[in-house]
Amino acid sequence: MSAYRKVPLFVFALSVGSLTAANAAQLPQDIAMPALATAAVLHAEGAQVYECRAASDGNLAWRAREPIATLIFEGSTVGRHYAGPRWEYADGSVVHAKLASSAPGATQDDIPWLRLDVVDQRGDGKLSGVTQVQRINTRGGVARGPCDEAGALRSVPYSADYVFLRKD
């Protein structure tokens, strides 16, 4: 846990409270899902992993490979986020999603906010019945700098909030 920045509980509690009473007007239109109920809001601390690969123009560029993050609720680790993308809660429930839409992060160093459609799930726990996932409040995670060796990997620290939504 020492590798992750601790989030003050009162700040996290305020953000969770404001997210669960979500005002869709605060979210970019491409991300908002006002007709769905919130199943969970989890904070993530981890890294976006990039691989140096050839782009369509033949030049090498950093390409997203996978996220590796710890999911946190009220200061405790409750799950993990990894390639797929997948989110796994401590009760064994898992959702797998695909990109539906995106909006820019707050700065050029912040990965985009996302809306993802759940394509598969397992388990009967906290994430059961989730149909959409939002990635919001991103900080960091964008790979910068030269990409000189094909196959090289780079991990870039990031944090985000994930909102898990289901039909009411």
C-alpha positions as CSV (number, residue, x, y, z in Angstrom):
1,M,0.0,0.0,0.0
2,S,3.0,2.3,0.5
3,A,3.3,2.7,-3.3
4,Y,0.0,4.5,-3.4
5,R,-0.8,8.0,-2.4
6,K,-3.2,8.0,0.5
7,V,-6.5,10.0,-0.2
8,P,-7.8,11.9,2.8
9,L,-11.0,10.2,3.9
10,F,-13.0,13.4,4.3
11,V,-12.1,14.5,0.7
12,F,-12.9,11.0,-0.6
13,A,-16.2,10.9,1.3
14,L,-17.2,14.3,-0.1
15,S,-16.4,13.2,-3.7
16,V,-18.4,9.9,-3.2
17,G,-21.3,11.8,-1.8
18,S,-21.4,14.2,-4.7
19,L,-21.0,11.4,-7.2
20,T,-23.8,9.3,-5.8
21,A,-26.1,12.3,-6.0
22,A,-24.7,12.9,-9.4
23,N,-25.7,15.9,-11.3
24,A,-25.4,14.8,-14.9
25,A,-24.8,18.4,-16.0
26,Q,-21.4,18.3,-14.3
27,L,-20.2,15.4,-16.5
28,P,-19.4,15.8,-20.2
29,Q,-22.4,14.8,-22.3
30,D,-20.6,11.9,-23.9
31,I,-19.9,10.4,-20.4
32,A,-23.2,11.2,-18.5
33,M,-25.7,8.4,-17.9
34,P,-28.5,10.1,-15.9
35,A,-31.1,7.3,-16.3
36,L,-29.0,4.7,-14.4
37,A,-28.6,4.0,-10.7
38,T,-25.2,4.1,-9.0
39,A,-24.1,0.6,-7.8
40,A,-20.7,1.7,-6.5
41,V,-18.1,4.5,-6.7
42,L,-14.6,3.4,-6.2
43,H,-11.3,5.4,-6.2
44,A,-8.4,3.9,-8.1
45,E,-4.7,4.4,-7.6
46,G,-2.2,2.7,-9.9
47,A,-0.4,3.0,-13.2
48,Q,-1.3,3.1,-16.9
49,V,1.2,0.8,-18.6
50,Y,2.3,1.7,-22.2
51,E,4.3,-0.2,-24.8
52,C,6.5,1.4,-27.4
53,R,5.1,0.3,-30.8
54,A,5.1,1.3,-34.4
55,A,2.3,3.7,-35.3
56,S,0.5,3.7,-38.7
57,D,3.1,6.2,-40.0
58,G,5.9,3.8,-39.1
59,N,7.2,5.9,-36.2
60,L,7.5,4.5,-32.7
61,A,4.9,5.8,-30.2
62,W,3.6,5.0,-26.7
63,R,0.5,2.8,-27.0
64,A,-1.7,2.0,-24.0
65,R,-1.2,-1.6,-23.0
66,E,-3.0,-2.1,-19.6
67,P,-4.1,-0.4,-16.4
68,I,-2.9,-1.8,-13.1
69,A,-4.7,-0.2,-10.1
70,T,-6.0,-0.8,-6.6
71,L,-9.7,0.0,-6.0
72,I,-10.3,1.8,-2.8
73,F,-13.4,2.6,-0.8
74,E,-13.4,4.5,2.5
75,G,-9.6,4.1,2.8
76,S,-9.6,0.3,2.4
77,T,-8.6,-1.8,-0.6
78,V,-11.7,-3.4,-2.0
79,G,-10.6,-4.7,-5.4
80,R,-8.4,-4.3,-8.4
81,H,-8.5,-2.9,-12.0
82,Y,-6.6,-4.6,-14.8
83,A,-6.4,-5.4,-18.5
84,G,-9.5,-6.1,-20.4
85,P,-10.5,-3.6,-19.0
86,R,-11.8,-5.4,-15.9
87,W,-12.7,-4.4,-12.4
88,E,-12.8,-7.1,-9.7
89,Y,-14.4,-6.5,-6.3
90,A,-13.3,-8.3,-3.2
91,D,-16.5,-10.3,-3.2
92,G,-15.5,-12.0,-6.4
93,S,-17.8,-10.0,-8.7
94,V,-16.1,-8.9,-12.0
95,V,-17.1,-6.7,-14.9
96,H,-15.4,-6.5,-18.3
97,A,-16.2,-3.5,-20.4
98,K,-15.4,-1.9,-23.8
99,L,-15.0,1.8,-24.7
100,A,-18.3,3.6,-25.6
101,S,-17.1,7.2,-25.5
102,S,-14.5,9.6,-24.1
103,A,-13.9,13.2,-23.1
104,P,-10.6,14.9,-22.4
105,G,-9.1,14.9,-18.9
106,A,-8.7,18.2,-17.0
107,T,-5.1,18.7,-18.3
108,Q,-3.0,17.3,-21.1
109,D,-1.3,15.0,-18.5
110,D,-4.6,13.4,-17.4
111,I,-6.0,10.4,-19.2
112,P,-9.4,10.9,-20.7
113,W,-12.7,10.4,-18.9
114,L,-14.6,7.4,-20.3
115,R,-17.9,5.8,-20.5
116,L,-17.7,2.0,-21.0
117,D,-20.3,-0.6,-21.8
118,V,-20.2,-3.8,-19.8
119,V,-19.8,-6.8,-22.1
120,D,-19.4,-9.6,-19.6
121,Q,-19.7,-10.1,-15.9
122,R,-19.5,-12.8,-13.3
123,G,-20.4,-13.2,-9.6
124,D,-23.3,-12.1,-7.6
125,G,-21.6,-9.4,-5.5
126,K,-21.4,-5.6,-5.6
127,L,-20.7,-5.4,-9.3
128,S,-23.6,-7.7,-10.3
129,G,-26.0,-6.1,-12.7
130,V,-23.7,-3.3,-13.7
131,T,-24.2,-2.2,-17.3
132,Q,-22.0,0.9,-17.6
133,V,-18.8,2.2,-16.0
134,Q,-17.6,5.8,-16.0
135,R,-14.0,6.8,-15.4
136,I,-13.9,10.3,-14.1
137,N,-11.7,12.7,-12.1
138,T,-8.6,11.4,-13.7
139,R,-5.1,12.6,-12.6
140,G,-2.0,11.7,-14.5
141,G,-1.6,8.6,-16.6
142,V,-0.4,10.0,-19.9
143,A,2.9,8.7,-21.3
144,R,5.3,11.5,-22.2
145,G,8.9,11.5,-23.6
146,P,10.7,9.6,-26.3
147,C,9.8,6.1,-27.4
148,D,13.0,4.8,-28.9
149,E,12.9,1.0,-28.5
150,A,10.1,-1.1,-29.8
151,G,8.7,-3.3,-27.0
152,A,9.9,-1.0,-24.2
153,L,7.4,-0.5,-21.4
154,R,6.6,2.6,-19.4
155,S,4.3,2.8,-16.3
156,V,2.8,6.2,-15.6
157,P,1.1,6.8,-12.2
158,Y,-2.6,7.8,-12.3
159,S,-5.7,8.0,-10.2
160,A,-9.4,8.1,-11.1
161,D,-12.8,7.5,-9.8
162,Y,-14.9,4.7,-11.3
163,V,-18.6,4.9,-11.2
164,F,-20.5,1.6,-11.7
165,L,-24.0,2.0,-13.0
166,R,-27.0,-0.3,-13.4
167,K,-30.6,0.0,-14.5
168,D,-32.8,1.0,-11.6
